Amino acid sequence: MPSPTHIPGEKSGGQVFHLPVRSKTLSRAEAAAHLALPERRMKLLSLLGTGPAHTQGPDGKIAYRREDLELYLTALHEKADISGTEMTRRRAQAAASRQRALELVQINSKTGFPDPDPFMMLATGADARHHACFFIIKVMALFGLIMLCISSTPLLRAHFN
């Protein structure tokens, strides 16, 4: 437990405890609005195991922390070799539409969403294609192994006859 702090000039009747601050988590739809992406793209990224880090929320659904979303944005801009000042300028320019999208998500409105950010669509599309390639290769290898195990080859027929 954190140690209490005495505030000078006050009577020593009370104690002040410094508690850790929990950051607010966002739902998948809110995170998609924050990143200026469609919710389908966020679902695809989490399915492929890429995208921003996510956790389980108190209700069992996927939740995203704002800090993780900002780290993901920074990583995408660095990968595209875009400077931090340019990233900040672009984010400030789209701040109003992002805020409007967040408000629409919170009132469960399905209409009036701004268009997705073209840079984010390209950057996350490349990320999704890269991870989908490895996912498809894994599925094909597993399918081949299953086919190898259940196929009746002449060698197996000779052994079991």
N, C-alpha and C positions, 0 to 999 in steps of 0.2 A: 504494500500500500504506500502511496507517495507520502512523504512527510509534510506536515502542515506548514504553512508559511505565515509568519507573523507580519502584519501590515503596520509599519511605524505610524505613530500618532493616533492609533486606534486603541481602544480598551482591549485587553487580552481575553475578552469573553468568548470570541468566536474563532473558528479556524477556517482557513481557506485551503481546499485541496485542489491540486492540478490534475485533472482527469484527461486521459487521452481523447482527442477529438476524432470522431468517426466521420469519414467523408461520405457524402450522400451518393448513393448508387443510383444508376439510371437503368431503366428497363431497356430491352433490345430496341424498341421503337424510339425511345428517347435518345439512346446512343446513336441510332441511325440518323436522327434529326440533327444531333450535335455534330456528326461527321459529314452531314449533307449527302447521305447515301440513302438508297431505298432500303426498307427493312428486309426485303428478300436477299439483298447482297450481304447484310449482316448475318442473316441465317446461314447463307452459303459459306461465309468465312468461318463461322464457328463450327459448322459441320466438317469442313476440311481441316480444322485444327490450326487455322491461321487467324489473322486479324488481331484486334486488341485483346489483351488479357481479360478474362471474365471469371466471375465467381457465381456461386449459387446464392440467390437472394433468400430472405427469410421465408418467402412463400414457395421456394423450390425452383423458381424460374431463374434463367440466366440474368445476371446483373453486371453492369460495367461501372467502374469508378472513373470519375472525370480525369484523374491523374493518368490512368492507363490509356484513356482515349487520347489525351494530349501527347503522351509518349509515342503512341502509334502514329499520330499525325506527324510528329517530328521525324520519326524513322522513315516514313514514306517520303517526306520532303528531302531528307538527306540522301535517300536512295536515288531520287530524281535530280540530285545536285542543285537544289533550290535553297537559296540562303535563308537564314532565319528572319531577316528583315522583310524579305519578299513574302515569306510565309505569314508573318504577322500582318503585313499590309493586306494580303488576300483574305485572311480570317476576319480582319476588321471590316473589310468591304462587304463581306457576306454575313456579318453579325446580325443584322436586322432580319434577314430571311431565316437564319437559323433560329432566332428567338421566336419568330412567328410559327415556325414548324414545331418547336418544342411546346408552344402553347396549344397548337392544334392537336398534338399527340395527347396532351394532358386532358383535353376535353373530349377525346375519342372521336374527333372529326376525321372523316376519310377524304374530304375534299379541300382544295385550296393549298396543297403542299407545293412548295417551290421546287423547281427542277433540281435534280441532283447536280453536284459539282462535277464538271467534266474531268478535272484533274483527279479527283478521288475515284471516279469510275474507272479511269485508265489505270491508276496505281493499284487499286484493289483488284481490278480485273487481271492484271499481270500476276499479282500475288496468288489469286485464286487459280489461274491456269497452271502456275508452277506447282502448287500443292495438289491440284487435281491430277496432274501427270503421274505423280508418285502414288496417289490413291488408286488410279486405274492400273498401274503396274502391279501394285500389291494384290488387287482383285484378280487380275489375270494370272498371277503366279499361284494364288490360292485355288483358282478354278483349274489350272493345269495340274496342280498336285492332287486335287480331288479326282479329276479325270484319270490320272495315272493310277490312282489307288483303286478305282472301281472298274477300270477297263479290263476286259478279258483278253490278254495278249496270248499269243501262241506259247510263250514261255510258261505262263501260268497254267494253261490247259495241259501242257505236257507234265507239269509238276504234280497237279492234283488228279490226273487220270490214272 
